[in-house]
Every structure is written in structure tokens, then in C-alpha cells.
Amino acid sequence: MKESQSTAYWHEKLKQLGIIVIIPSYNNGKTLADVIESVRSYAPDILVVNDGSTDETAGILSQEANLQVITHPANRGKGVALKHGLCHAKAQGFRYAITIDSDEQHFASDIPSFIEAIEKEPDTLLVGSRNLASDNMPEKNTFANKFSNFWFTLETGIKLQDTQSGYRLYPLQQMNVDKWYYTAKYEFELEALVFAAWGDIAVKNIPVHVYYPPQEERVSHFRPFRDFTRISILNTVLVFITFLWIIPRNFFRKLTWKNCKRFFSEHVTHSPESNLRITAAIVLGVFMGIVPVWGYQMLTTLFLAHLLRLNKVIAIVAANISIPPMIPFLLYGSYATGCKVLGDPVNLHLNELSFANVKSVIEQYLIGSIIFAVVCSLVAGIISFALLTTCRRKKI
């Protein structure tokens, strides 16, 4: 590491890479000046977003030279402060922005770690990974971070050790910071990570130091109940988007002839599994793709495939029968089946089908969807078993 290099060296290095440091601040007047001073040892370009502070923050900033400042007349939340700071930096042409909190929990001496990492892997979103086993790490922070890590992995398929650290490096030119992000508080940082990952931006952790002062000295604007509730609501929305749009989107992106050949070679023709077990995975996937557990089909399919020790990849692929273009046909088939079973007339037309219409005939739909799913999965199983028997025998 090159921490021993001079301030002039780091200023030139950050200038070359197009990096600005953004410091969002709300009523951290006791520590803000020290944070700015420590950051100056590494960064020539600093932007402070004063998010409606009512303490001495305004006076401190007025005495600082060579400093960019955005001031919110009233407190709007860390998410809004970060978004305004990132948009401002991108508009000025900066390639990257490092965000660091103003409460002295982060160490400016870790900036060289971000530089070293981004030079090796340009345009990566880097998240400072804190030591979660630290003696002074608040218990609520540890739980919230593990909770956030779990949902982030579910929503993106990426495993991170720390998704809540505010010490980050954002690749501004790769991110639609002016169009994305709808949250205003602490949950913004999780939302930004998820949208970046969905936009095919590499997201990685790098180790950083952190200091948590004793409880009596600690200043925190995190409100456990309210902020945890917001994060939970956000994750619920993101999970629905993941399973209704992102997973099908990624599936079709990979649907090339080369990938299809590799998939069938690995999981069908050269699979050590029997034809019956492969067929069972297909039956499970098709059934779960049709039954009315919208938003959780993939998750439930994955769980059941694991429980039944079936091929998870095949089951997930088969469950993609519920991709958006197929949904009207699946809804109509389920509703029509329910009408036939209950002896009711089929009044819906396929071109008028929507979730709102289905709500008005929920009984027919729910009953019909189970029967329709059973029939479709059995038909898919019979066809699959016949093809497997024929194709694999020829291969042998």
C-alpha cells in the first residue's frame, strides 16, 4: 500500500482518475471539520452536502476554502443528499465519486485502498467492508447488515460481506444516478447497489477500517424501527422486480445457441441423473411457474428442488414458463379451467385479461390455476420423458 506517499502525489492521482470525494452531513458539526481536513490529505476535489443541518455546520463550511457545497434548506434524508451529490459530480464530468460519512467513523487513510482497487478493476462499484466482529460495532448495525446482505444476494446473485457501509466508490459515468433511485433515507444505499448490479456494473467489497465511539459519545440518525421498516418494504419491492423481470431478462440474455447447446450437454445429454429425475425437475418447474405465487415462483422452486434433491438449474429454467409474454395465456388458461370445473361460463376474453380482471373472478382462477398447473406439468413431463428416452438412447 502507498499511504506514505505525499499529499501532492495523491492529489495528482485522484485528478488523473477523475475522483471527487462527497461528504453528506447532517448535524455533525463537532466532527465535520476534522473529516474535511483528513480528506484534504488525499483529495483535491471535495463536495459537502449540508442536508439541512441546524447546528454549527453552516459556519464551519463558510470558513473552508476550495470546497464545493450543496445546502438543503431542510433535512431531506441521506439518500437525497447522496443523490444530489452524485448527480452534481457526474454533471461536472467526474468519473468516480468516493462517499465518506461526516461522523469520523471512516478513515480517510483508506482512500488509497479504493485507488488501488479501482486501478485494477476500472468502473467497479466498491463498497468498504467493515469488521462486523468489532467490539464497538452496535448490535443493531450487525443484524441490519446481515439482513441486508441476504436480500442483496437474493436480488442480484452477488455475495457481499457488507452492503450497508457508506464508505464507497461509485463509477458515475456507468450509473444513471439522475434517473434511478426512489428512496430518500438510509435505504438509498442498498437500492443504489441493487440497481448497479442489475445494470451489469461490477459490485465488490474492499476492507476498510471503522471506528465506533462509546455509546455515550455516539451520534446516530439511524432510527431502528422506521429505517428498518423502510428497508424491509424496499426489499419486498426489489424481490418482486427480481423474479418478475430481472431473472427472466437475464434468462433471455443468455438464450444463445451456444449457451443452449452447453446447457443441454451439461444438464441433459451428459447428465449423470436418470431420465426420471430430470423429468421430475421439469414437472416441478412448470407446476411452480403456473401456480399463483407471483413474485416467489423462482424462490419456491429453488427451495423445493433443494428439498427434493432435484436438478435446480433445470427446475428454474422450466419455471420460466411464467415470463411476461406468457402470463396472459397462463392467467386465461387457469381461469378457463376453473370455469369448466365449477360449471361457470367463460366471460373473459384473452385481449382483455389483466390482474384487475382476474381479481373479480378469483375463485375460478385459484381453483383453475392448480388444476391447470397439474395438467401442464404432467403434459410437459410426458413429452420431456419421451424426448429424453429417445435422445439419450441415440447418444449412448
N, C-alpha and C positions, 0 to 999 in steps of 0.2 A: 504494500500500500504506500501511497505517496503523501501522507499527511504532513511530512516535514517540508514539503515544497512551500515557497513563499506565496504571500497573498497575490503578488503580481502574476505569478505562474497560474494560479487558479482563476484569476480574473480573465486572463487571456484564454485559458482553456474553455471556460464557460462561454466566452464571447464567440469562440470558434464553433462551438457546438450549438449556439443559439439557445442558451438556457437562461430563464428568469426564475427567481425564487418568489413564490407567493406566500404571504403570511396572513391568513384570516384571523381576525382578532375581535373579541367581544369582552370588554371589561377585564382585560388582562394588563392594566396599566403598570402593575408592580413588576412585571417580568418582560414586557414588550421591548423596552429599550435594550435590555441585555440580549434578547433574542436577535434583534436587528444588528447589534454590534457584532455578535458572534457570526452571523450570516455574512456580514461585510468582509470577513476574512477570506471568503471563498467566492462570493458572487458580486459582480459589479452592478447587476440589474435586480432590483428588489421592488416588489409591489405589495403594499399592505392594504388589505380590505378592512376598513373600520366598520364593523357591522352594527352601527347604532350604539356604540359604547356611551355610557353615561358617567364614566369615571374620568381619570386624567389622560386618557388615551389621545384625545384631540390635541392637547397641549404638547404631549410628547412628540407626536408626529409633526407638529408645526416647527419644532426645533431641529428636525432631521433634514440634512441636505442630501441631494442626489437620491431621492426616494420617490417612487410613484405611489399615489394614494387614491383609493376609491372610498368614498364615505357614504354610508347609508344613513339617512336621517333617523330611521328607527330600526331596531333589531329585526332582521328577516330570516335568520337561521344560517347555520354554517353552510348548508347546501347552496343557498342562493349566493352567499359570499364567495364560495369556491367557483360557482358557475360564472359569476360576473368577472372574477379574476382571470379565469381560464379563457373566457371569450375575449377579454381585453388584451391578454398576452398574445393570443392567436392573431388578433387583428393587427397587432404591431409586428407580426412576422416571426415571432419566436418559434423555434422548432419544438422545444421542450419547456415544461414548467415543473419545478420542484415545489411541492407544497409542504410547509412545516408549521406546526401549531405554535401559538404565541405564549404558551404557559411554561416553557422551559422543560417540558418532558422529553423533547427531542434534542439531539446534539448536532449542531452544525458541522462538527468534525466528521460526521458520517456522509457528508456531501461527496467527498472523493470516492466513496463506495458506489454511489449512484453513477458517477462519471465513469469509473472503471467498468461497471456492468453495461452501461449504455454504449460504450465504445465497442464492446464485444458483440452486443446484440442491439443494433440500432432500431429505433421505433418500437421498442418494447415498453409496456406499461409496468413500471417497477413499484412494488409495494414493500415498504420497510417491515420486516418481520421482527416483532418484539419477542423477548424471552418471556413466555407466558408463565414460566415457573418462578419468575422473580418474586422475592419476598414481599415487595411492596405493591405488587400488581393487585388492584382491587378485585375482589372475588366476582363482583357483578360484571366486570370487564372480561374476565376469563370465560365465564359462562356465555356471555353475549357473543364473544369472538368464536367460540367453538360452535355455537348455534349458527352463526353467520357462515362459517366455513362449510358446514354441512350443506346448507341450502345453495351456496355458491357452486359447490361441486355438482349438486343435483341439476342446477340450471345450466351449467356450462361444460361439465365433464372435466373441469380443471381442478386439481387439488392444490390448495394453498394452506400454509400454516397460519397466516394472519391476513384477514380480509378487512379488518376494521382500523388498521393503522392509518393515521392521517399523514404520515411521512411518505410521500410518493413522488414519482417522476412520471408525468403524463406526456405522451407523444402528441402534441397539439395538432399537428398537421394531419394526423391519421384519424382524429376523432371529430365527430360532429357535435362539438360542445355547445354550439348555438342552437341545435335542433333537438338534441337528446335531453333526457333528464327532466323529470317532472316533480321530484321531491325537493323539499326545502331544508330539511333538518339533517341529522346525522346519517339518515338512511341514504342520502345522496351518494355517499362514498361507495356503498355497496352497489347501488344502481349503476354508477359510472363503470365499475368493474365488469358487471354483467353485460352492459351494452358494448363495452370494448371487446369482450370475449366473443360476443355474438357477431361483432364486426370484423372478426378474424384478426384482431390485434393480440399479439402475444402478451400474456399477463404472468408475471413471475414475482416471487419474493426475493429480497436480499436481506441479510441480517443487519439490524441496526440496534443501537443502544437506546435505552429508555430510562427515565428517572421518574419515579412516583414518590412525591414528598409524603411525609406522615399525614395521617388523616386530618389532623387539626390544621395543617398548612395547605391542604389540597383545595384548589378552586376548580370546580367542575360544573359545566352547564348541562351535563347529561342527566336527563330525568328518566330514571329506570322504567317506570310504568308507561308513560306516554311514548317515549322513544322506542322502547321495546315493542309496544303495540304497533307503532308506525312501521317498524322493520318487519314485523310479522305480516302485516297487511301487504307490504311491498312484495315480500317473498311469495305470498299466495298468488298475487297477480303475475309475477315473473314465472312461477311454476306453470300456470295455465298457458302463458305465451310459449313457454318451452315445449310443452307437449302438444299444443295445438298448431304451432307454427315452426319453431326452431328445429325440432327433431325431424319433422317431415321435410323441411327445407334442406337440411344437411343430408338427409337420405337421398333426395333427388340430385343434389350436387355431386354425390359420389356415384350416381347411377350411370356410369360409363360402361362401355362394352368390356373394357379391360377389367374393371372392378367386378362386374357381374361374373366374368369367367373365373376370377380369383375366388370370389365368394362361393360359387358352386363347386369349385375344385376343393376348397378347404372344408366347407361345411356340408357338402352333399356327396360328390363322386368319390372323394378320398377321405371322407369322414369315417372314423372307426366305429361310429354309432350305427345301430341297426336301422333298417328302413322304418320299423315301427316307432322307434323313439324320435326319429326325425319327423315322421308324420304327426306324432303327438305334439311336438313343438309347434308345428304349423297349425294344428287344430286349436291349440291354446291361444296362439297369437290372433287368429281370425276371430275366435269367440270373444276375446277381450277387446278387439278392435271395434266390435259392434255393440256390445252391452253398454248401457247408459252410465258409464263412469267417466264422463267427459272431463278431460284435463288430467286424468290419472291413469289412463289406459296403459301407457308405457311403464309407469312406475309399478302398477299392479301386475302387469305381465312379467316384468323383471323379477318381482318378488315370488310369484307363483312358479316361474320357470326354475328359480333357485331352489324353492321348496321341493319341487317335483324332480329336480336334477335333470331338467331338460336343457337342450341347447338354447342358451339365452339369446344369441345373435339371431337364430332362425325365428324364434318366437317374436322378438322385437320387429324384425322385418315383416313378418306376417301381420302383426298388429297395425302396421302402417296402412292397412286397408281403410283406416279412418282418416286418411289425408283429406284436406279441404275439398277437392273436386268430387270426392266420393260421398261426402257427408249427406247431400240431398237424397241420393239414392238409398243410402243406409237408413235415413230417417223415414223415407217413404215406404221402404220395404218393411221396416219394423211396424209402422202404423198400419199398413195394409194387412199385414199378418195378424195383428191384434184385432182388427175389424173382422177378419174371417173367423177367427177363433171365437169372438164374442157375438158373432152374428149381426154386427152393425154395418151400415152402408159405408163405403169408402168415399168420403166427400172431398178430401184434399186432392189438389192437382199438383203434380210434381213441380211445375213452374211457380207455384205459389207457396212452396214449402219453406218454412223458417222455424226457428226455435220458438218464436212467439205463437205460431200456429199450432205447433206440437203441444205447447202448454195447455191449450184448450181441449186437447184430446189425450191427456196424459195417461189415462188408464189403458186405452188401446195401445198407446206407444210402449209403455213399460212392459205390459204382458207380451206384446208382439215382438219387442226387441230381444227378449230372452229366447223365445221360440225361433225367431229369425236367425239369431246368432248361432243357436244349436244346429239348425239346418245348414246354414252356410259353412260352418266349421266342419260339419260331417262331410258335406259335398267336397270341400277343399281337401279334407283328409283322404277321401276315397280316390280323388284324382291324383293327389300327390303320391299316395302309396302305389298306385298303378304305374305312374311315371318313374318313380324310384326303382321299383322292381324291374322295369324294362331297361332303364338307362344304366343302372348299376350292374345288371347282369351282362349287358353288352360290354361294359367297361372291363369286367372281370374276364 
